[in-house]
Each structure stands twice: as structure tokens, then as C-alpha cells.
């Protein structure tokens, strides 16, 4: 597993799916959405679904699960925590905002 602040990235048996665990609650209810059909995703989930290559987003209280299209690499989808537009940036920003609200 790779740690980015309060986030761990966990590969799965499916090479097009990854699990991101956090110490901060991403949603109080389960959410799932697909590209073209955001379903019950909240604002954060919809932002993640807009990342190029992401085809499905599932969110639980402390977990984000992403399925990507096979022709996109994880580097394309994740980016890094400092480059806008990638999953790691969005997740890092969300965690930072949660950390600030907890510390207040």
C-alpha cells in the first residue's frame, strides 16, 4: 500500500479497480455512480466521476472505490496529490478540508 497523508491506495485483483482508504468520513451513506449516470453520488463523488478514465465510483464512510477504463493507466487517473484533475488531488483536498474542520 502507498500512503499519501491520511490515504492508503490498495490495488485489487481487478487491474482496473483500486480502493482508497481514509481516516475521514467520505459519506455517511453508501453512494455509487457510473459515467453518464451519476446515480446517487454526492458532490465529491461526481467530481471524481468527471476525472478522465473513471467509469464507476463507489463511496462508503471511509472508502472510495474507483473502476477505470482499461485503456487509461492509473497514472492518468490518479495524477498526484499536487496536480489538479486527478483522483489523488481530489481525495487529498477532501481529506485536508475534513482535517481542518476537525481541528477547529
C-alpha positions as CSV (number, residue, x, y, z in Angstrom):
1,X,0.0,0.0,0.0
2,X,1.1,3.5,-0.7
3,X,0.3,6.3,1.8
4,X,-0.5,9.9,0.8
5,X,-1.1,11.8,4.0
6,X,-4.2,10.1,5.5
7,X,-4.9,8.0,2.4
8,X,-3.9,4.5,1.5
9,X,-4.1,3.2,-2.0
10,X,-4.9,-0.5,-2.3
11,X,-4.8,-2.4,-5.6
12,X,-7.3,-5.2,-6.1
13,X,-7.3,-8.4,-8.1
14,X,-9.0,-6.4,-10.9
15,X,-6.3,-4.3,-12.5
16,X,-8.9,-1.7,-13.4
17,X,-10.1,-1.2,-9.8
18,X,-8.5,0.4,-6.8
19,X,-9.6,1.1,-3.2
20,X,-8.7,4.3,-1.4
21,X,-9.0,4.1,2.4
22,X,-9.0,7.3,4.5
23,X,-9.3,8.2,8.2
24,X,-12.0,10.7,7.3
25,X,-15.6,10.0,6.6
26,X,-16.3,10.5,2.8
27,X,-20.0,9.9,3.1
28,X,-22.5,8.9,5.8
29,X,-24.4,6.7,3.3
30,X,-23.2,4.4,0.6
31,X,-23.0,6.1,-2.9
32,X,-22.5,4.6,-6.4
33,X,-22.4,6.2,-9.8
34,X,-21.3,5.4,-13.3
35,X,-20.0,7.7,-16.1
36,X,-23.1,9.0,-17.8
37,X,-25.4,8.0,-14.9
38,X,-24.1,9.6,-11.6
39,X,-26.9,7.9,-9.7
40,X,-26.8,8.7,-6.0
41,X,-23.4,10.3,-5.9
42,X,-22.9,13.5,-3.9
43,X,-20.8,16.4,-4.9
44,X,-17.4,14.8,-4.1
45,X,-18.3,11.6,-6.0
46,X,-19.5,13.5,-9.0
47,X,-16.1,15.3,-9.1
48,X,-14.3,12.0,-9.0
49,X,-16.5,10.6,-11.8
50,X,-15.6,13.6,-14.0
51,X,-11.9,12.5,-14.0
52,X,-10.9,11.2,-17.4
53,X,-10.8,7.4,-17.4
54,X,-13.1,6.9,-14.4
55,X,-16.1,4.8,-15.2
56,X,-17.5,3.9,-11.8
57,X,-17.3,5.4,-8.3
58,X,-18.4,3.7,-5.1
59,X,-18.1,5.6,-1.8
60,X,-18.6,4.3,1.7
61,X,-17.9,6.1,5.1
62,X,-14.1,5.7,4.9
63,X,-13.5,4.2,1.5
64,X,-13.5,5.3,-2.2
65,X,-13.5,2.6,-4.9
66,X,-12.8,3.5,-8.5
67,X,-13.1,1.5,-11.6
68,X,-11.2,2.9,-14.6
69,X,-11.5,2.3,-18.4
70,X,-8.9,-0.3,-19.5
71,X,-7.1,2.0,-21.9
72,X,-6.3,4.5,-19.2
73,X,-3.3,4.0,-16.9
74,X,-3.5,4.6,-13.1
75,X,-1.1,7.4,-13.6
76,X,-3.6,9.1,-16.0
77,X,-6.5,8.6,-13.5
78,X,-4.7,9.3,-10.2
79,X,-2.3,12.1,-11.1
80,X,-0.6,13.1,-7.9
81,X,-1.7,15.0,-4.8
82,X,-0.4,18.3,-6.2
83,X,-1.8,18.2,-9.7
84,X,-5.4,19.3,-10.2
85,X,-7.7,17.0,-12.0
86,X,-6.6,13.6,-10.7
87,X,-8.2,11.4,-8.1
88,X,-5.3,11.8,-5.6
89,X,-5.6,15.6,-5.8
90,X,-9.4,15.5,-5.2
91,X,-9.1,13.0,-2.4
92,X,-6.2,14.9,-0.8
93,X,-8.1,18.1,-0.9
94,X,-11.2,16.5,0.6
95,X,-9.2,15.0,3.4
96,X,-7.4,18.3,4.1
97,X,-10.8,20.1,4.3
98,X,-12.0,17.4,6.8
99,X,-8.9,17.7,8.9
100,X,-9.3,21.4,9.2
101,X,-12.9,21.1,10.3
102,X,-12.0,18.5,12.9
103,X,-9.2,20.7,14.3
104,X,-11.5,23.7,14.7
